């Protein structure tokens, strides 16, 4: 309002003021941005403590003698600590009847003018800039916007890299910067310019207005938009939802809107993040609750923001649901390890040894002829020289996958590679979590191949080259729960050179290694555990992660019409019908060579040179009786 008053756009006295801004002047004012201008000829300089002490003495001397601080000039100097003025001296007044020729003459006893007050916007901008250079993290939203206005010509990745490098040189807690995902300093280093903040605010207002006008609850609308019902709203689902609301946005504006609500910057919106954007609206509205519950929207084809959204998946042959249900996943106590790093013969004060479990070679999975496979979830850290089997509280666990349909010890599973690669995929790439060039140690955090997966541990290397993707695997997020047990400190680089860091171990179930910058515990989004130690795959709950055979295709191929197959698979005993069809598909017709072998209890279940047969179609009638014969009624 002060800026508008100076431009004669505010009328009235101290009471009853009103904004009188012609509509034609608004675009011009925003383009010229006269309200953002500060005083010309005003300079801001950072001083060391010794320089500030010397300058303060000179200011006091000028005030005592009445002489100008800088001879023959109208210089005013103020010494500040942030917004607080410590000492200042204004410019001397010109003596009456001074010298001609435009020169200004001063008398020894000339009076001093008051120190010119700095415009508030200019002062706040200068203080924010110096605090940014000083690697400070606590910025209000207003000061972060001022800082963003000054840094808008620099790319966000350049700002972020510069700030992190300065923090590293000054041994500032960079892990706190990593944990700040939204607001404050994150706005200044991640947002391109103020336009994206304006778009986000405008879209948020428009969506809230539509929700209020149409009586839509925040929780009801979120569940309607989230078609997969996985609790993570993608850009495609959000775009479809906004289009249904009648809010038209471009792809860039859609991304700006999602980033404004995304508190942890993972490119996805949770229910809490969505509801936090509309605090004044009800969670559920009875008038529209039932209608939203049946709403089905197809996601739009837009670029996603979460990591791994554009990754290409390997193609595998579909896995039959009955075979997938035979796969067992079990945490298995492990004893064999390879040492990656040891603190022996180093100047580290605390002992540390890092170990890699000796599991099956992931790079040879496609050619492996076996029915079980052990995978690595991460490396292990021990505060000593012993192996993890002895140095940790309990024997560490690795995840073992077994195809229980294979009963012969030397037989191979034809679906093992497809199951492991799709349900336990390798990471897309790695991010550097912490490193020490002095001791040749680099610890890496895996980037999962999508929002549906998690990386439970980290891996270490002795060079700055990231590890290969097959060095560890990720697990489905739905198999994991938050670890209630806090990570346990294994090692801290107390007194070491370079960036401060620490290494931790997760809870008692997995005890995987975690590394963070600084000595604070790892953030909560790194502490996960598996929900159980042993389980079987449930095909119905994994259809979005692994490609399986549609039972309706088998039924249509066996003589069913598409309508009968659809009705059978969706009815109460449709599952039994499909199972019985699979059993009959394996049983040879009476009188064949294979039938005679089966009746003679041939343990190998195959005929010399036997060929395949076409099963007879099964009608939907009498399914329960057939299921009882096949022992499927349970």
ABEGO torsion letter per residue (X at the ends): XAAAAAAGABBEBABGBBBBBBAAAAAAAAAAGAAABBBBGBBBBBBBAAAAAAAAAAAAAAAAAGBBABBGBBBBBBBBBEABBABBBBBBBBBBGBBBGGBBBBBAABBBBBBBBBBAAAAAAAAAAAAAAAGBABBBAAAAAAAAAAAAABBAAAAAAAAAAAAAAAGBBAAAAAABABEEAAAAAABABAAAAAAAAAAAAAAAAAAAAAGBBAAAAAAAABAAGAGBBBAAAAAAAAAAAGBBBBAAAAAAAAAAABAAGAGBBBAAAAAAABAABBABBAAAAAAAAABBBBBBBBBBABBGAABBBBBBBBBBAAAAAABBBBBBBBABBBBABBABGBABABBBBBBBBBBBBAAAAAABBBABBBBBAEBBBBBEABBAAAABABBBBBBBBBBAABABAABBBAAAAAAAAAABBBBABBBBABBBAAAGBBBBBBBBAEAABBBABBBBBABABBBBAAABBBBBAAABBBBABBBBBABBBBGBBEBBBBBBBBBAAAGBBBBBBEABBBBAAABBBBABABBBBBAAAAAAABBBBBAAAAAAAAGBBAAAAAAAAABAAAAAAAAAAAAAAABBBBGBAAAAAAAAGBAAGBBBGBBBBBBBBBBABGAAAAAAAAGAAX
